[in-house]
C-alpha cells in the first residue's frame, strides 16, 4: 500500500578563512547537512536503510575528497 512521506535535505556550505599557519594557504569550507523527514505511515525497513546508506555514502564522498 502507498506510504506518504515528506523529506527535506539541505546542505549549508560556509567558506572559512584559510589557515595562516599552513605553508600553502588553501581555501577551506565547512559543510553542514541537515535532513528532516515527516512520515505519514509505515515505511519498510529496506527503504529506511537505503536512505541512511545513501546519506552515509554522500558524507563519505565529501570526506574522501577533502571537502569536510
N, C-alpha and C positions, 0 to 999 in steps of 0.2 A: 504494500500500500504506500501511497505517496507520503513523504515527510517534508515538512516545510521548515526551513531554517534560514536565518539571515546571518551572513558573515561579512565583517568589515575588517580589512587589514590595512595598516598604514605604516609606511617607513618614513621616519624622520631622519633626515641627513643633515648633520650640522658640521660645517667646516671648523677645524681647530687651527690655532696658530702653530706654525712649525716650531719644533723644539730648538732652542738656541744652543743646547748642549751637544747636539749631534754634529758630526763633521759635515754631512750632507743634510741640508735643511729641507727635508721632504714635506710636502703638504700632508696633513692628517685629517681624518674625518671620523666623526662619531655617528654610528648608525643605531637607531633605536627602532625595534619592530614591535608594534602593538597590534593585537588582534582582539576582536570582540565577536562572540557568537551567541545568538539567541535561538535556541532550538524550540520548535513548535511540536515536537512529537518524538517518537523513538527513532534513533539513528543507529543502524547496525554497527557493531564494533569494527568491522573492516573499513567502513568509511571514516570513522574517527581515527583509526590507526593510519590510514592513508594520509589524512590531513596533517597529523602530527609528523609523519615521515617526511612529507614534502616541506614542511616548515623547518624541520631539522636539517634537511638537505640544503635548503637555502642559506641557513645560518652557517653551515659547514663551508659552503662555497665562498661566502663572504670572508670567513676567517682564513681560508686557504689562499685567497687572492689578496690578503693583507688589507682588506677594506675595514676590518673590525680590529 
